[in-house]
Amino acid sequence: MARHVAGTMLYNLDLHGRYARGDHLVVTARRGLAAHYPENTMLAFNRAVALGVDSLWIDVRGTRDHVPIALHDATLDRTTDATGSPNDYRFADLRRVNASHWSGPPESGHRSSEPACAYLPIPSLEEVIDTLGHRVCFHLRLHEVEPPLVTHISRFFHDLVLHEQAVLTVATRRQAALVRSIDATIPLCVLEAAGDESGGERHRVVSAARATPALAVHARQMGIAVDVKHVNEREEMHRLLDLGFRGFVTDRPDLALEVAREREME
């Protein structure tokens, strides 16, 4: 892992600050450029970053030896040539798994018996950040909120000074409390609390149905960054931009960036 001089930002990238700019659309590539390349792989992440996205949405789970990896599903069955839970494998063994058996968007693609690439492993979170941290910000969606895994992620935040560059997303307030009991400094987004400000989170992720004009105004007034998730159609992107939203989590970052250029946004 890359190291830094104590007290300095290693990559000097500010995720939250990008939402405050009214002339900028914050494009977060969900699982990388997953509509065109195998999701949550270095290939998909690299291709998304090459487009110029602001952030990568990375699904995070853990191996048997508590190494954080990029994987959405609770099992390996859909996207790889292995079966079972990643928790059953040590990371060194998991590196032999080919993660290119799913083609197309996560919800509407298809599984192939033949891999798209001769060898495309599941990356560790450390590999993704070390490789791309100098170019992009991160939304880390933690699916398994277990103390050893949270402790490992906490070390990333402190070693690489990711507190302005990344946000950790969990599903429930209970999970957020567990994270805070281990490290209260990690920036959090709580999915079940999208309309609840009692936890003090500076970031929200909402569905398009909850993306109302009132929420857009309130978020700007309170300095809360809001991402609308699963925004994959041109018409929907324009509609949400007209309402005042400036952050999309999308399977089509290429399209989102094209829309931003059409509207002459930076």
Summary of the structure (lengths in Angstrom):
residues: 266
radius of gyration: 17.8
end to end distance: 32.1
largest distance: 50.8
contacts: 880
relative contact order: 0.17
helix: 33%
strand: 18%
